[in-house]
Amino acid sequence: MEGGGEEVADDRAMNISLKDLSKKLEEFAKARDWEKYHSPRNLLLAMCFLAVSEYNQSCNKDKVGEVGELSEIFQWRGEVDKGLPNWDDSDKEHLGEELSDVLLYLIRLADICGIDLGDAAAKKIVKNAIKYPPKLF
């Protein structure tokens, strides 16, 4: 693989931490001189909307970002069973790719904003446990 993608592709089968993913995303952006575009606003908008450009128009892409692409997968399927037993492997692979796109943008956004996403998520789970104790449900 050319263009500095090896550092990301080599970890496909590894159990990788959020911090490791964050570092790899930073290296990926630096290698392509994309850091100047990775402001909190731009990263958030990339998750939600795609900028209208000749590329997007030539690919017939709507003005949706990664979250929109993820939503499209489920849009006309109705309710689906856990584990997606009725989905074929290519649909599951596509879902994994779109979930990964959202996760990677979210990790990069947290990193650019100076937020430890793992720590913030752990704290939020504790807050939710206090706010919604099991006895209430």
C-alpha positions in Angstrom: 0.0 0.0 0.0 1.3 3.4 -0.9 0.8 6.9 0.6 1.4 6.2 4.3 -1.7 3.9 4.7 0.4 1.0 6.0 0.5 2.3 9.5 -3.3 2.1 9.7 -3.8 -1.1 7.7 -1.4 -3.1 9.8 -3.5 -2.9 12.9 -6.7 -4.5 11.4 -6.5 -7.6 13.5 -5.2 -6.0 16.7 -7.0 -5.0 19.8 -6.3 -1.3 19.7 -7.0 1.4 22.3 -8.6 4.8 21.8 -5.3 6.4 22.5 -3.6 4.3 19.9 -6.3 5.1 17.3 -5.9 8.8 18.2 -2.2 8.7 17.6 -2.6 6.9 14.3 -5.2 9.4 13.1 -2.9 12.3 14.1 0.0 10.7 12.1 -2.4 10.0 9.1 -3.5 13.7 9.1 0.1 15.0 9.4 1.4 12.8 6.6 -1.2 14.3 4.3 -0.9 17.9 5.6 -4.6 17.8 6.7 -4.1 19.1 10.2 -4.9 22.6 9.0 -8.4 21.4 8.1 -9.0 19.4 11.3 -10.7 22.1 13.4 -13.4 21.0 15.8 -16.0 22.6 13.6 -14.8 20.9 10.4 -14.5 17.5 12.0 -18.0 17.7 13.4 -19.4 18.9 10.1 -17.6 16.0 8.3 -19.5 13.6 10.6 -22.8 15.3 9.8 -22.6 16.9 6.4 -20.4 16.7 3.3 -19.4 19.9 1.7 -20.9 20.5 -1.7 -18.0 20.0 -4.1 -17.4 18.8 -7.6 -16.2 15.4 -6.2 -19.4 14.9 -4.2 -21.6 15.9 -7.2 -19.6 13.7 -9.6 -20.1 10.7 -7.2 -23.8 11.5 -6.8 -23.4 12.0 -3.0 -26.0 13.9 -1.1 -25.0 16.4 1.5 -24.7 13.9 4.3 -21.7 13.0 6.3 -20.6 9.8 7.9 -23.6 9.7 10.3 -25.9 10.1 7.4 -24.2 7.3 5.5 -24.5 5.1 8.6 -28.2 6.0 8.8 -28.8 5.1 5.2 -27.8 1.5 5.8 -30.8 1.1 8.2 -33.2 3.5 6.5 -35.5 1.0 4.8 -34.8 -2.2 6.7 -37.3 -1.6 9.6 -36.3 -3.2 12.9 -33.4 -5.6 12.7 -32.5 -8.5 15.0 -29.4 -8.3 17.2 -26.4 -9.7 15.5 -28.0 -9.0 12.1 -28.6 -12.7 11.4 -30.5 -11.9 8.1 -27.8 -9.7 6.7 -25.3 -11.0 4.2 -21.5 -10.6 4.8 -21.1 -7.7 2.4 -23.9 -5.7 4.2 -22.2 -6.4 7.6 -18.8 -5.3 6.2 -20.3 -2.1 4.8 -21.9 -1.4 8.2 -18.5 -2.0 9.9 -16.9 0.5 7.5 -19.5 3.2 8.2 -19.4 2.6 12.0 -15.6 2.9 11.8 -15.8 6.2 9.8 -18.0 7.7 12.6 -15.8 6.4 15.3 -12.6 7.7 13.7 -14.0 11.2 13.2 -15.3 11.2 16.8 -11.9 10.1 18.1 -10.1 12.8 16.0 -12.6 15.5 17.2 -12.0 14.5 20.8 -8.3 14.6 20.3 -8.3 18.1 18.6 -10.5 19.4 21.5 -8.2 17.9 24.1 -10.8 15.5 25.4 -9.7 12.0 26.7 -12.7 10.2 25.1 -12.1 6.9 27.1 -12.0 8.8 30.3 -15.1 11.0 29.4 -17.0 7.8 28.4 -16.2 6.1 31.6 -17.3 9.1 33.7 -20.5 9.3 31.6 -21.3 5.7 32.4 -21.0 6.4 36.1 -23.2 9.5 35.8 -25.8 7.5 33.9 -25.8 4.8 36.5 -26.5 7.3 39.2 -29.1 9.1 37.1 -30.9 5.9 36.1 -30.5 3.4 38.9 -31.7 -0.2 38.1 -34.5 0.0 40.8 -36.2 2.7 38.7 -36.6 0.3 35.8 
